């Protein structure tokens, strides 16, 4: 399921809604048709469903919540909550006037759901706009009250475009809901979408997405106050609307979707829907969160390839397993040829103090002419994917992550290239995924600029 997409060309994975109960990890996701263009752009989404107990063997189920009424122009994102033997799938129904209303479907087995009446059961009040979606339910462990968070915007707010908030409703019985003050008004442009909430080792976390980028807040108390950590994101900007769920062994997984790129990176456009993407969430001692690849979901690969190493400049030396680049004042490069398009690359990088930047150039061609340069900059604490011949002031926010600690000391690097996807994990703590369709070269370059770095234990394994 890592990088999963339905086999039919016109179908895609949209917003993902993971859920875990009784040893089973469920992935509910919006089944997207034609990149949100169906039904006049209203979406026509439906809830698809797959489940697993081990992250390796998956069962695909019939649609969990399909469109069954002409007035339903889209079954929008939501969440699943289990209580008293019943799986409750909360979602939003989008109507032809673009208004959104809250709905509920129930199940006793977590697979076959039945829509309840009244449907919908809640609509936005006058204080909110007609945007009213992405319901998420949780229970306060202290008061035992149920809480319902909803993506919306204040209809009147003092600052233009900054009234996006999470509406807040409470209930004693999951039947009657009463509105209260907004749960959070984060201050970003647009609505905070796809909220998620969970407790882990005494910390409470609130997740929401703006511009598709999932952010989190943390607190020692169930209802806040909420603190923004120094790094409040889980991945690069292309990992869209990540939500999380627990898993066996006190683990937690995040799932997002990688959008589709139509045309080239420079003159194309990003389209809604694409491939599913999984991350394992890790918790640091201070309660902040990080990510790495779930080990069970790494694509299977063959034995390491024995590829000849070639030094392109005088400061490069080594072999297929260990490469040293000494770039005291310039730019040094070594390379390997015949690298498969789809492969898994691993290495341990050991930079010297004061190194400027270094990294890998993936799918390269010519004398370091084209490809995808993974540039790691310890001083700027930045990891980015960029063209080898880009100007020194080039920046692509969609293919970069910031505040990356540890690039100035030894760390591990894992890269998966599959189709047009490049997926990167740094030191098992930070990840960056991007869609890179333009270049398909068979060379791997290792480079350093005003830096001294050693690549130890380099392995290139073809994906099977």
C-alpha positions in Angstrom: 0.0 0.0 0.0 3.0 2.3 0.1 2.5 4.5 -3.0 -0.7 2.7 -3.8 -3.0 4.0 -6.5 -6.1 2.2 -8.0 -5.2 0.4 -11.2 -7.8 2.2 -13.2 -6.2 5.3 -14.8 -9.0 7.7 -14.0 -9.1 6.7 -10.3 -6.9 8.1 -7.6 -6.3 8.2 -3.8 -7.6 11.4 -2.2 -7.8 12.4 1.5 -6.8 9.5 3.7 -8.5 8.6 7.0 -6.6 5.9 8.9 -8.2 4.2 11.9 -7.1 1.5 14.3 -9.2 -0.8 16.5 -8.9 -4.3 17.9 -5.6 -5.1 16.1 -6.8 -4.0 12.7 -5.5 -1.0 10.8 -8.1 0.5 8.5 -7.3 2.9 5.7 -10.4 4.8 4.5 -9.7 7.2 1.7 -11.6 9.4 -0.8 -11.8 7.5 -4.0 -11.2 10.3 -6.5 -12.3 10.2 -10.1 -10.8 12.6 -12.6 -9.0 14.8 -10.1 -12.0 16.4 -8.3 -13.5 17.4 -11.7 -16.5 15.0 -11.4 -20.0 16.5 -10.9 -19.0 19.9 -12.1 -16.0 20.0 -9.7 -17.9 19.0 -6.6 -15.9 15.9 -6.4 -18.3 12.9 -6.5 -15.9 11.3 -3.9 -16.8 8.1 -2.0 -15.1 6.4 0.9 -12.9 3.4 -0.2 -11.5 1.0 2.3 -8.6 -1.4 2.8 -7.4 -3.0 6.0 -4.4 -4.9 7.5 -3.1 -6.5 10.7 0.6 -6.4 9.8 1.0 -3.5 7.2 2.2 -6.2 4.7 -1.0 -8.1 3.8 -3.9 -5.9 2.9 -7.5 -6.7 2.1 -9.5 -4.3 -0.1 -13.1 -4.0 0.8 -16.2 -2.7 -1.1 -16.9 1.0 -0.8 -17.4 1.9 2.9 -19.6 5.0 2.2 -20.8 5.3 -1.5 -23.0 7.9 -3.0 -26.5 6.6 -2.8 -28.6 9.7 -3.4 -28.7 12.2 -6.3 -28.3 15.1 -3.8 -25.0 13.8 -2.6 -22.4 15.5 -4.8 -19.5 14.2 -2.7 -18.9 12.1 0.3 -16.3 14.3 1.9 -13.5 13.6 4.4 -14.2 12.7 8.0 -13.1 10.2 10.7 -14.2 6.9 12.3 -14.9 6.6 16.1 -15.6 3.4 17.9 -17.9 3.4 20.9 -20.1 0.7 22.6 -19.5 -1.8 19.9 -20.3 0.5 17.0 -18.0 2.0 14.4 -19.2 5.5 13.7 -18.1 7.1 10.4 -18.5 10.8 10.5 -18.3 12.6 7.2 -19.6 15.6 5.3 -22.0 15.6 2.4 -21.4 18.3 -0.2 -24.6 19.4 -2.0 -25.0 21.0 -5.5 -24.9 24.6 -4.0 -21.4 23.8 -2.6 -22.8 23.8 1.0 -21.5 21.1 3.3 -23.3 19.3 6.1 -22.4 16.6 8.6 -23.5 13.0 8.2 -23.1 9.7 10.0 -22.8 6.1 8.9 -22.6 3.2 11.4 -21.2 -0.4 11.3 -20.8 -3.3 13.7 -17.9 -4.9 11.8 -16.0 -1.9 10.5 -16.7 -2.9 6.9 -20.4 -2.7 6.1 -21.7 0.8 7.0 -25.3 2.1 7.0 -26.2 5.7 6.7 -28.3 7.0 9.6 -31.2 9.4 9.7 -31.5 12.3 9.8 -28.9 12.7 7.1 -27.3 15.1 7.4 -27.5 15.5 11.1 -25.9 19.0 11.4 -25.4 22.1 9.3 -23.3 25.3 9.8 -24.9 28.0 11.8 -25.0 31.7 10.8 -21.6 32.3 12.5 -19.9 30.0 9.9 -19.6 29.9 6.1 -21.2 27.0 4.1 -17.8 25.3 4.3 -18.5 22.7 7.0 -16.6 19.4 6.6 -13.9 17.0 7.8 -15.6 16.0 11.1 -13.4 14.4 13.8 -14.7 13.0 17.1 -12.8 12.3 20.3 -13.6 11.9 24.0 -12.2 13.9 26.8 -10.7 11.4 29.3 -11.4 13.7 32.2 -15.0 14.9 31.7 -16.0 11.9 29.4 -17.7 14.4 27.1 -17.5 13.8 23.3 -16.1 16.5 21.2 -16.6 17.1 17.5 -14.2 19.3 15.4 -15.3 20.6 12.0 -13.4 22.5 9.3 -15.0 25.8 8.6 -14.5 29.6 8.6 -16.1 32.4 10.6 -18.6 34.2 8.5 -17.5 37.6 9.9 -13.9 38.1 11.0 -11.9 41.2 11.6 -9.1 40.1 9.2 -9.8 39.1 5.6 -9.2 35.5 4.8 -7.9 34.6 8.3 -11.1 33.4 9.9 -10.5 29.7 9.2 -11.1 27.7 12.3 -12.2 24.4 13.8 -15.8 24.6 14.9 -16.4 22.8 18.2 -19.5 20.8 19.2 -19.9 18.7 22.4 -22.2 15.9 23.4 -22.9 13.6 26.3 -24.3 10.7 24.2 -23.1 11.1 20.6 -26.6 11.9 19.6 -27.3 15.5 20.6 -24.6 18.0 19.8 -24.4 21.5 21.1 -22.1 24.2 19.6 -19.5 26.0 21.6 -16.7 28.4 20.9 -14.3 27.5 18.0 -11.7 25.0 19.2 -8.8 26.8 17.4 -8.3 29.7 15.1 -4.7 29.1 13.8 -4.4 32.4 11.8 -3.4 30.9 8.4 -5.1 31.8 5.2 -7.9 29.5 4.4 -9.6 26.7 6.5 -7.7 24.3 8.7 -8.6 21.1 7.0 -8.8 17.4 8.0 -8.4 17.7 11.8 -6.9 14.8 13.8 -6.6 14.5 17.6 -4.8 11.9 19.7 -3.1 11.2 23.0 0.3 9.6 23.2 2.4 9.1 26.4 0.8 11.9 28.3 0.9 14.4 25.4 -2.2 15.5 23.5 -1.9 16.4 19.8 -4.1 18.4 17.4 -3.4 18.1 13.7 -4.8 20.2 10.9 -3.8 21.1 7.4 -3.5 24.4 5.6 -2.7 24.5 1.9 -2.6 20.7 2.2 0.3 20.8 4.6 -0.4 19.0 7.9 0.7 20.8 11.0 0.4 19.8 14.6 0.0 21.5 18.0 0.8 19.8 21.4 -0.4 20.1 25.0 -0.3 18.4 28.3 -4.0 18.9 28.7 -6.8 17.4 26.6 -8.3 20.7 25.4 -5.1 22.8 25.3 -3.7 25.4 25.6 -1.9 24.4 22.4 1.8 24.9 21.8 3.4 25.1 18.4 6.7 23.1 18.3 9.7 24.5 16.4 9.0 22.1 13.5 5.3 21.7 13.3 5.1 19.7 10.0 5.5 16.0 9.2 6.9 16.1 5.7 7.4 18.2 2.6 4.5 20.2 1.1 3.6 17.4 -1.4 2.4 15.1 1.4 -1.1 16.3 1.5 -3.5 16.4 4.5 -1.8 13.7 6.6 -3.8 12.1 9.3 -2.7 9.5 11.9 -3.8 6.4 13.7 -2.4 4.1 16.3 -0.9 0.7 15.4 0.1 -2.5 17.3 3.0 -2.2 19.6 2.4 1.4 20.8 3.2 2.7 17.3 1.5 5.4 15.3 1.3 5.8 11.5 0.5 8.8 9.3 -1.1 8.6 5.9 -1.3 11.3 3.2 -1.7 11.4 -0.5 0.8 12.6 -3.1 -0.9 14.7 -5.8 -0.6 14.2 -9.5 1.5 16.4 -11.7 0.1 17.1 -15.1 2.8 18.3 -17.5 6.3 19.2 -16.4 7.3 20.7 -13.1 7.9 24.1 -14.6 4.8 24.5 -16.8 2.4 21.9 -15.4 -0.2 21.9 -12.7 -0.8 19.9 -9.5 -4.1 17.9 -9.6 -6.1 16.6 -6.6 -5.6 12.9 -5.9 -2.7 10.5 -6.6 -0.9 7.9 -4.5 -1.2 6.9 -0.9 1.9 7.6 1.3 2.6 6.2 4.7 4.9 7.4 7.5 5.7 6.1 10.9 5.3 8.8 13.5 8.0 9.0 16.2 7.9 10.8 19.5 10.9 12.6 20.9 11.7 13.1 24.5 10.3 16.6 24.6 7.0 15.4 23.0 7.7 16.7 19.6 7.1 14.4 16.6 9.2 13.2 13.7 8.7 10.6 10.9 10.5 7.8 9.1 9.6 5.0 6.7 7.5 2.1 8.1 9.9 -0.8 7.9 7.1 -3.3 6.8 6.1 -1.0 3.9 9.5 -0.5 2.2 9.1 -1.8 -1.4 10.9 -5.2 -1.8 14.3 -4.9 -3.4 17.0 -7.2 -4.7 20.6 -7.7 -3.7 23.0 -4.7 -3.7 24.4 -3.9 -7.2 28.1 -4.0 -7.7 28.4 -0.9 -9.9 31.8 0.7 -11.0 32.6 4.0 -9.3 34.1 6.8 -11.3 35.7 10.0 -10.0 34.6 12.9 -12.1 36.9 15.4 -10.3 40.2 15.2 -8.5 38.7 15.4 -5.0 36.5 12.3 -5.4 37.8 8.9 -4.5 36.4 5.5 -3.4 34.5 2.6 -4.7 30.9 1.3 -5.1 30.6 1.0 -1.3 32.5 3.9 0.2 33.1 7.3 -1.4 35.1 10.3 0.0 34.7 13.8 -1.4 37.2 16.4 -0.4 36.0 19.8 -1.6 38.0 22.3 0.4 37.2 25.3 -1.8 35.2 24.0 -4.9 32.8 21.4 -6.2 33.7 17.7 -6.2 31.8 14.8 -7.8 31.9 11.1 -8.1 29.4 8.8 -9.8 28.0 5.4 -10.6 26.4 4.3 -13.8 23.7 1.8 -14.7 21.6 2.7 -11.7 18.0 1.3 -12.1 15.2 3.8 -12.4 13.4 2.2 -9.5 15.7 1.5 -6.6 16.4 1.8 -2.9 19.6 3.7 -2.0 21.0 3.6 1.5 24.2 5.1 3.1 25.7 6.6 6.2 27.0 10.2 5.6 29.8 11.5 7.7 30.4 15.2 7.1 33.3 17.2 8.4 32.7 20.3 10.6 31.9 23.4 8.6 30.7 21.6 5.5 28.7 23.9 3.2 26.5 21.4 1.3 26.6 17.9 -0.2 24.3 15.1 -1.3 23.2 12.9 -4.2 22.1 13.7 -7.7 19.5 11.1 -8.7 18.6 9.9 -12.2 21.5 11.9 -13.6 22.7 12.3 -17.1 25.8 13.6 -18.8 28.7 15.2 -16.9 26.5 16.2 -14.0 24.1 17.9 -16.4 20.6 16.8 -15.5 18.9 14.9 -12.7 17.5 15.6 -9.3 20.0 17.0 -6.8 19.3 16.1 -3.2 21.2 19.0 -1.6 21.8 18.8 2.2 22.9 22.0 3.8 24.0 21.8 7.5 24.4 25.5 8.0 20.9 26.3 6.6 19.5 23.1 8.1 17.8 22.4 4.9 17.1 19.4 2.6 15.9 20.1 -0.9 15.5 18.6 -4.4 16.7 20.9 -7.2 18.1 20.8 -10.7 21.9 20.5 -10.9 22.3 23.6 -13.1 19.9 25.8 -11.1 21.1 29.2 -10.0 22.5 29.7 -6.6 19.3 31.6 -5.5 16.9 28.9 -6.9 14.4 27.6 -4.4 11.5 25.2 -4.8 9.4 25.3 -1.6 7.4 22.2 -2.8 10.5 20.0 -2.7 12.3 21.1 0.4 12.1 20.9 4.2 13.7 23.2 6.8 15.0 23.2 10.3 16.6 19.8 9.7 18.8 19.1 12.6 21.8 16.7 12.5 23.2 17.3 9.0 26.5 18.4 10.6 27.1 15.0 12.2 27.0 11.4 10.9 23.5 10.4 9.8 21.7 7.7 7.7 20.1 8.3 4.4 17.5 6.2 2.7 16.1 7.0 -0.8 13.3 5.2 -2.7 12.9 6.0 -6.4 9.8 4.5 -7.9 8.1 5.7 -11.1 8.0 9.4 -10.8 8.2 9.4 -7.0 11.3 10.2 -5.0 11.0 9.5 -1.3 13.7 10.4 1.2 14.3 9.6 4.9 17.0 11.4 6.8 18.4 9.8 10.0 15.1 8.1 10.6 13.7 11.4 11.8 12.7 13.6 8.9 11.2 12.7 5.5 10.6 14.4 2.2 8.6 13.1 -0.8 8.3 14.6 -4.2 7.0 13.7 -7.6 9.8 14.0 -10.2 8.7 13.0 -13.7 11.0 14.8 -16.0 14.4 13.0 -15.9 15.1 9.3 -16.1 18.9 9.1 -16.3 20.8 6.0 -15.1 23.6 7.8 -13.2 23.9 8.5 -9.5 26.3 11.4 -8.7 27.7 12.1 -5.2 28.7 15.7 -4.7 30.1 18.1 -2.2 30.7 21.9 -2.3 33.1 23.5 0.2 32.7 20.4 2.2 34.3 17.1 3.2 32.0 14.2 3.4 32.2 10.4 3.3 29.5 8.1 2.1 29.8 4.9 4.0 28.2 1.5 3.2 26.5 2.8 0.0 24.0 0.3 -1.3 21.9 0.5 -4.4 19.2 -2.2 -4.6 16.8 -2.6 -7.6 13.1 -2.6 -6.6 11.5 -5.9 -7.4 
